Amino acid sequence: MKTVDVRMPQMGQSAAEGTIVKWHKKMGDRVHVDEVLVEVESDKINVEVECPVAGRLIGSIKEGRTVPVGDVIAMIETDNDGAGDAPASSTPPAAGSRPHMNSSDDQELVSTDTMPNSLDAPALPDSTRDWLSPGVMRLALLNNITVAELKLINGSGRNNRITRDDVLNLIARRDGTASVGRRAEPSTTVADTVVPMTSIRKTIADHMVQSVRTSAHVTMVHAADMTHIVQLRNRIKDAFFNQHGVRMSYTAVVTYVVSRVLREFPTINASVVGTNIVLRNEVNVGCAVALPDESLVVPVVRNADRKTFPEISRELDRLIGLARNKALGPSDVHGGTFTLSNFGAFGSLIGTPLINQPQVAILGMGAVFQAPVVINGDICVRDITYLSFSFDHRVIDGAMGGRFLNRLQKSIEALNESILDVAELT
């Protein structure tokens, strides 16, 4: 018999950890090759992890735990000596020992070998009580929590170890409780409701704070005249739907245009790695999608600059459908080089979107609304949208940002039926 480790998969280039959502097998269950073992979640997607070998599940991380990418989340005892199976990455733990895991926060590998008659794993040494994981320390530093405050927390983890949730609860209660230096307890005079963040929300929060701390954000705003696009859409939307099976959306229009303009601005279609600027050969536009549970994912339209407008429309419709059904795969969210966020769908006119690291720029699109505009001395009613362009000033200066946004505005205003490949529908 040999033991094979199952590890937390990489679920995106910026994802450093994942959360155990649901086990499809119980401790001691038989498992087969390629059978779904567990569902894990990152800030971008849910992934079903399949069993690499046949055997018996003898160790697993508890549901709800957050685990760094590459760390062990389960152990499979193989049916034979391993011949024909994936190579074993660990040996069976010694009787009475607790399998070691290089993980952050409070990870607990439950093993049938180490706990034959009990649901409780052996206690950790007392010295680990004062050890704080990198994840806990980072969260504390970002929220100005001192080590003294942390030491006063009665941790909910094993052996009173401080977990990420303990720190989040302290942050939520701190304004309504005693001053720094005393243990944070619920106040009897403040009727606050503490709602723990979901795994996706926590990861989004960390990612956004990281973006603010990493990039020197600058935002420029241009007003684009969408009158002719609104009129074109009203004329052909039914025919477009009948021919292509999807709605003609303003998001698809802007995605189509921005993917062409990015060809002329390779520094904007780039990433920062250390002190190097990586100019990307592909133009892969990510489009932020708000989900019913208030979370956010960014599926990617790959090679958008090579796709026709109908192709982009169909691809966006496919990705949005997968996102809302939590069925996106790793290939659907990897490799974005630029991001578009259409916050106008909720009526917002102007926003200052945060850059999706390690990209260097993001475009925000506000609602399309009617406004009085002066044209050749006359006041006209036009359909307008504001384009908010946030960029990393470490890489892009104001002149380049202005040229890009001006080029984008002019390209949108110059669109016609032939450019959008819909002339035959008019």
N, C-alpha and C positions, 0 to 999 in steps of 0.2 A: 504493500500500500504506500502511496505517496500523496502528499498534500499540494494542491495547486492554489495559488492566491488569485483572487479576482480583484482588480484594482479600479479605482475611480477613473473613468475615461476623460479624455480631453474633449470638451464640448464647445470649443470656440477659442480663437486665438487670444482673447483677453480673459477667458474664464480660468480662474486659479483654483476653484473649488466647486463642489457639487453637494447637493443634499439628498439623502436617502428618503425617497417619497413612499415607496410601497414595495414590500417583498412579495413576490409571487410564489415563493417556496418557504416552508417552515423549517426550523432546525430539525435535522435528521431526515428530511425528505430526500427521496431519490431525484437526481437531476440528469438530464441528457444533453448531449452536445447541441448547441444552438438553441436550446430551450430558454425562453425568457426567465431570467432569474430575479431581477430587481429593476424598478423604475427609479431613475435619478434625475435631478433637476438642477439647471444652472439659471443664470439671469436671462438666458436666451431661449433655451429649449428644454423639453423633457426627452430623455433617452431611455430606451429599454435595453438593459445590459444582458447579453446572452451568456449562457454557460459555456466556457471554453472546452470543458471535458465532461465525461460521464462519471457519475459517482454519487456521493452523499454530501449534503450541506452540513458542515460541522462547525462553522463559525460565521457570524454576520454582525455588521454594525446596526445599531438600533435605528428604527425609522425616525426621521426628523433631525438626525445628526448631520452636520456639515463637515465634509471631508476634503482635504486638498487633493488636487488631481495627482494621480499616480499612487496614492496611498491604498492600502489593502481595505476592502470593504467586505470581503467574504473569503472563506476557505472551503475548498472542495476536496474531500478524500476520494481519490480515484479508485476505480474498480480493480486495477491491476498495478503492475510496476511502472506504469507510465508509458509503455510502448505504444506508439501510435497516437498518443495524446500530446497536448501542448506541454513544453518542458515545465516542470514544477519550479515555482519561484520561491518556495519556502519549504522547510521540513516540518513535520508535525511537532507541535509544542510538547515539551516534557510534561509528564503528569504533575498536576498541581500548579503549573505555571500559567501566567497570563501572557498571551501572545503580544509581542511588542508592536506598536504602530507609531510611525512617524507622522503624527497628525496634529492639527491645530484644534483649539477648544477642547471640549470634553468628549473624546471618542472612546467608545467601549466596545471591544470585540467580544461578543458573546460566543462561547465555544462549548460544544457538547463534550469535548475531550477534557476541558478544564473544569467543567461544572456538571458532573454526572448526576448529582442529586440536588442541585440548588440553582435557583435563578439568579443568585448574586455572585458576581465574580470576586476573586480574592482581592482584599484591600490593597490599594497602592501604598507605597512607602510614604511616611509622613512628610518627607522632604519635598514631595511633589505638590504639596498644598500651596506652597509659596511660588511655585513655578507658573508663570503666565505665558500663554501661547502667543506667537506673533500676531495672530488675528485679534486676540483680546487686547494686546498692547497697542496695536494700531488703532482700534476703535476708541480706546481710552485717550490716546494722544490727540486724535481728531476732535474729541469732545472736551478737551482740557480737564480730564479726570486725573487726579494725582494718584501716585502709588499708595499714599496714605489712605485715600478713599477706597481703593481697591482692596486693601488689606482688611478693611472693616466690613466687607461684604461677606455674608455667610453663603458661600457658593453652593449652587444647586447641583454641581457635578459630583462625580465620585470622589469620596474623601474630602468633601467641601471645596472641590476645585472650582474656581471661577470660570464660568462659561460666557460665551458671547451674549446669550439671553440675559444673564445676570447684569451685564454692563448696560444693555439696552433698557432693562427695567429701571436701573439706577438713573439713567438719563431721563427717562419718562417721568420719574417721580421727583427729580432733584429740585425742580422749581417750587414744588408744593410741600417740601419737607424741610428738615433742619439744615443748618449751614454745614459747609465742608468741615470734615473732621469727625462728624458723627455718622453712625451707620444710618443709611437711608431707609426709613420705615414709612409705610403709608400714613398720611396725615389724617387725623380724625376730623379736621375742619375743611378738607378739600375733597370733594366728591368726584375725583378724576377717575376715568376709565382707562386702564392700560391695555392696549391691544398689541401683542407682539407682532413685529414685522414678519411677513412671509419670507421664505428663502429668496424668492425672486426680488422682492422689494429691498431686502438687505443688500443683495449683490448690486442692484441698480444704484442704491445709495452710495455704496463704496466706490463704484465705478465713476459716478458723477463727481464725488469729492476728489477722487484721484485726478479727474480731468481738469478741475479748477486749479488744483495744486501743481499740475504738470505744465499746462499750456497757458501762455499769456493771451487771454481772450480779448478780441476786439470784434465789435459788431457794427456793420454798416447796413443801412436800409434804403432800398429803392422802391418806388411805386411803379408797377407795370400795368399798362392799359390792356385789359383782357376783353374789351368789348367785342372785338371780332371773333375771339375764341368762344365767348358766351353765345354769340349769334350762330356761329358754326355748329356748336354743340346742340343748340335748340333745333337746328335744321336737320341734323343727321343722326341724332342720338338713337332714334328707333331703328333706322336702317343699319347703323353701326352695330347695335345689339343683335339684330336679326342675322347679320353676316358673320360676326365674330363671337357672339355668345357672351359678351361682357359689356358693361357700361363704359361709355366714354367719360373718363374722369379728368379733373384738372390736375390731379397728382400725376397721372400718366403723361399728360402734356408737358408738365415741368420736368419730369424724369427724362423724357425724350430730349428736351432741349438742353438740359444741363449736361447730359451725357455727351452731346456733341461739342458743347463749349469747353468741357474739360479737356478735350483733345488739344486745345490751343493753350492750355495752362497746366502743363505737367507738374509744376511745383504744388499746385492746389490738389491734384490727384496723387498725393504722396503720403508717406508715413515717416515718422521720426523714430529712429532706433539709436539710442545713445546720443552721440553728437553727429550722426549721419542722417542725411535725408535720402530716403529710398523712393525713387521715381518709379511708379507702378506702370507696367506695360498694359494692363487691362483697366478698363473703366467699369467698375462694379459698384452700382449705386444702391445703397441700403435705404429702405423706406421704413420709418418708424411706424409701428402699428400698436394702437392702444387696445388692450384686451378687456373683456368684461370684468375680470377680477382686479382692475385698476393697475395691472402691471403693463410692461412695455417690452416689445421685442423688435428687432431690426432685421427682417429678412432682406436678402440681397438679390437684386436683378443683375445677374452676371453678364458681362460684355454688352451692357446696355447701349453703347455707342454703335454696335453692329446690328442691333435689332430695329425692325420697323416699328412704327407707332402701334399698329394692331398687335404685334408680338409683345411689346412692352405691356400693353393693356391686359393681354391674356396672362402674362407671367405675374403681374401684380395681383390680378384676381386670384390666381392659383396660390400665391404665397400668403395673401391675406386670409384666404380660407383655411390653409394649413395652420397659420398662426392662431386663429381664433378657435381652432379645434385642438390646439396644443399638439400638433402632428408634424411640426417642422423637424427636418433632419439636420445633421451637422453641415451638410453641403449647402443648405438653404440659408445659413447665417454666417458662413465663413467668407473671408476674403474681401470684405467691403473696402472700397477706396475712398468713398465719399458718401455722405448721408443727407437725406431729405426728410424733414419733419413738417407734416402738414397739420399744424395746430389750428388752422382756419376751419377745420371741420366742426369745431365746437364754438365758432363765432369769434375767436380771438383775431385781432387785426395785426398786432405786432408782438413779436417775442424775441428773446435773446437765447437761442438754443445753445446747449453745451456740446462741445466737440466730442465725438465718439472715438476715444483713443484706440489705436495709435494714429488715427487719421489727423489731418491738420485743418480741416474745415467742415462746416455743416451749413446747409441752407434751410431756413424756416420759411414756410409759406402761410400767409394769413388768409382770412376769409375773403372771398370775392364779394365786393359790395359796390353799390352805386354812389357816386360822389360828383359834385360839380367841378368841372375842369375847364380852364381857360385855354382855348385853341384858336390861334390867329385872332385874338382879341374878342372872341365870342365865348360865352359861358355855355358849356355842353354837359350833359349828364353822361358819364362814362362808367363802365364796370372796371373797378380797380382792385388790385391785390398788392400787398406789401411783401417784398422779398427781404428777409433778414439773413444776412450773411455773416456768420461768426467764423473767425479764422485765428490761427495760432501765429501771434506776432513774432515768435522766434524764427519762423520760416517765411511768412508772408508779410510784406510791408503794406502800408496803406495804399500806395499807388497801385500795386498789383491787385489788391482786394477791390479797389474802385474800378479798375479796368475790367476785372472779371464780372463784377456785378452789373456794370454798364453793358457789357457784351451780352450777358444773359437777358437783361431787360429788353435790349434791342432785338434779340433773336426771338423772344416771345412775341413781341409786338409785330414782327415781320412774318409770323407764321401764316400759312395759307393752306388750302385744301391739298395742293400737290405736295407740299413739304411734309405734311402729315400722312401722306399715302391714303387719303380718303377722298380724293377728287371724284372717283367714280360714284360716290354715294350722294354727291350734291346735285 
